[in-house]
Amino acid sequence: MKYEYIASKFPSSVDRMEEAEVVVFGVPFDSTVDFLPGTRFGPKIIREAANFIEPFDVDMQKNVLEEVKIFDLGDLEPCRGKAEETVKRVEEQVKELIKLKKMPLMLGGEHLISLGAVKAFGKDIKVVCFDAHYDLKEVWEGSEYAHNTWLRRAAEIIGEKNVCLMGVRTGDEFEFDYSKKMLVNPEIEELAKFVKNSKVYLTIDMDVFDPAYAPGVGTPEPFGMIPSYALPLIELIAKAGKIAGMDVVEVRPLEDRKTEVLAARLIFKTLLYRKI
């Protein structure tokens, strides 16, 4: 196929899902966000940004659209106001893609949607989560299904020892204590050991980055990671382990557009790291 630039569609290199290695889908859901709403527009603006950055990577000297067979499935319909039902819909979608031997690449949307993907993979996965926050609360505003409880629910499924948190720098004392069962902000050697020869679900909450680089997020937190620090970590995860699924979440629109541009570039780079 010829490469077309359609702002409403993630750049694709194949015409049919059957031909794809990686299947992109969005989940425009932000019903449990309690600070800055708007991440339901994340899939839309990440797609737009991805169409207006170069698919050729100068560092790797590869074009992601030539190296990776990508297909955009469109958006999953969320269930507004019913977080648990939305998680179930994500789980069903990801299970279908796993059955078809496709790598799911999910665009969010709030971070709760990642729980559906982890549920789909089940115990046969390790999770590496880039996030400013622990997201390990037992319950939030009366619900066990929220953007800041999702990783607690995920850990209950796959086991705490199979969770790694990168870039975390805020949370309450209860989350801090619970996180001691996990790998948190590890050194390079520890991360390499954690992912080695393992299937990994990579989830990137854009608030892991300092607001100077990614201001358009639902819950910004100062003193964050810089993008150039994240790249070798993602490359290590892709090459020492096997990234079986991925999402980028918590992107909301701002006029400067820098957050979604960074998100799109991270996706391109991760797909190339995984491929070459």
N, C-alpha and C positions, 0 to 999 in steps of 0.2 A: 504494500500500500504506500501511497505517498504520505508524507508527514504533514498533517493539517494542524493549523492553530485555531482552535475553537475554544474561546475563553470559558465556556460552560462545561468543558470536558477535559479531564486530565490528559496530557499528551500521551497518545497511544501509538503503538507500532504494529498492531495487528487489528484486523477488522472484526474478528470473531473471538468470543471468549475461549472457545475450544483450542485456539492456537496460542493462547497466552501462557506465560509462566507466572506473571504477577497480575492479580485482578484488584483493581482499585474500586472502593465504594465509600461513599460518605454517609455519616450519620448526623444529621442536623438537629441535635438534641442538646438542650441546656436547662432542663426543667428543675434541676436541683442546685443550680448555681446560686450562691447566696451573697456574692459581692458584685461583680461586674458582668451583667448578662451580655449576650451577643455571640457566644461561641457556636450557636446554631448556624451562624453564617460562615463558620470556619471552612467547611468543605468547598463552598463556592469560591471563597477568596484564595484558598490554596490552589485550586484549579486555575484561577485567573493568573496568579503569579507564576505558576509552572509553565504557562504558555508564553510568558514574556521574559524568561531567562533562557540562556543557551543550554541545550541538552548536551553540548560538547563540554567535557571536563578537561581543563588545561593541565591539571596536575597528573591525571591518569591517562591523558591523551586518548580518551575514548568518548564516544557518543552514546548516551544511555539508551536512546531510541534504536540504535543499531545493535547494541549488546544485549538488551533485555526486551523480551516480548511482553508488552504492557497492554492491558485492556481496561477501560473504565466502564464499570457496570452501572454507574449512576448512584443515586442516593437510596438508602434504605428508609422506608417510612417509619419514623419513630412513633411512639404512643405518648403524646403530650400529657404530662401530668401523671403518667404511670411508668415510673422508672424501672420497676422490675420487669414489666412487659417489654419495654424497650431492650433491656439486657437480654431477654429471651429471644427477641427477634434477631439481635446481633449474633447470638450463639447459633441460631439455626442457619443464618447466612454463612458464617464462618465454617460450620460443620459441612455445609454443602461444598464449599470451596476446597476444604481439606479432602473430601471424598473425591473431588475431581483432580486432586494433586496440583492445586494452584496455591501460590503464596498470597494470602489475603493482605491487602494494604488499605487500612481504614483511616479515613480523614474525619476528625471531629471538630466541633462537638466537644462536650464536657468529658472528663476523664472516666466517668462511670461506665461509658460504653466499652472500655477495655475489659471489663469484667466478663462481658459476653464472649469475647474472643478467648479469654483464658478458660472459661467454662467449656468452650468448644474443643480446645486442645486437651483439657483434662490434666491428669497427672503426668502425662508424657511431654512435659515442657518445663523449661526454666524461664523465669521472667526477669528481664533487666529493665528497670524503670528509671528513666531520667526525669527528675521532678524536684522542684524546690520544697515540696511538702511530703510528709510521710504518707498521707492518705490512709492511715491505719486506725481511724476512729472506730469504735465499736458501733456507735449509732450517732446520727446527726439530725437534729430537728425532728426526732421521733421516728426516723427511718434508718434501716440498715442498708438501704440502697441510695447512696449519695456520691457526689464527686470526691468527697474526702473520706469515704469508708471503703471504696472499691477494692483497694489492695488488701485490706483486712479480709474481705470475703474471698479474694483470690488466694491468699495464703492459706485459708482454711481448706481450700480445695487441693492445692499442689504441695502444701507444706512450707513452713517458714524458711527452711534451709534451701529452698529452691527459688528464693526471691533475693534479688540484688537491687539496692537503691543507689542511684548515682546523683550527686548534686543536691541532695536534701540538706536543708538548712533551717527549717522551721517546723514546729509542731508542738503538741502539748506533752506534758511529762508522761502521760500514760502511753502515748504513741512511742515516745522515746524508749520507755522500758520494754514495750512489746517488740520494738525493732531490734533489740539485742539478740533475738533469735535469728536474725537475717544478716546478710552481708551488706553493710552500709558504707558508702564512700570508700571503697577499697583502693588499695594501691594497685598499680598495673599488674603486678605478678599475681595478686589475689584474684583479680578480675579474670585474668587469663586462665587460671586454674578452675574458676567457677564455670566458665563457658566451654572449656575444652571438650570437643567431641560431643557437645550437647545440642539438642534442639532448643532454640531460644525464641521467646516472644519479646520483641523489642518495642517498648512504648515510650514515646517522647512527649512529655508535657512541656510545652514551649515556655512555661514559667521557670523551667530549670535555668534558663539564661537570664543574665542580668537585664533589667528593664531598659537599659541603654541600648541593648541589641534586640530585645523582643518585648516592647511595651504593650502590644496588643494581645493581652491574655486576660483570663477571668480573674486570677488572683495573683497579681504581680508581687514579687518579693525581692528586696534589694540584696546586693552583695552576691550576685549569682555568677554562674559559669559563663565564660566567654566561648563563642562558637569554635574558635581554633583549638581550644582545649578538648572539646567534645569529639572532634573528628578522629584523632588517633584511637580514642576509646571505642568509637563505633566501628572503625576499621578492624580493631582487634576482635571485637565481638563477632563481626562478619566472617573473619578468616580463621579464628581459633574454634568458633562454634559454628552452628548452622542457624541462620535466621529463618525460622519457619513462618513467621508472621510479624506484622509491624503495624503500628499506628502512630499518627501525629495528632495531638489533641490540644484543646484549650486555646485555639486561635480565634480572636475576635477582631472585627474591622476597626482600624484607625486610619486617619488620613495619610500618614507617612508610609503605610504599606510594608514597612520593613519586616514585620513579624512573619507574614505569609511568604515573603520572598525568601527569608531564611528557612522557613519550613520546607518550601519547595526544593531549595538547594540541598538540604539535608536528606530529603527523600532521594533525589537523583544520586547523591554521593553514596548513600547506603546501598542502593540497588547495584551500583557499580562495584562497591567493595564486596558485595555478596557474590558477584558474578565472576570477577577476575582475580 
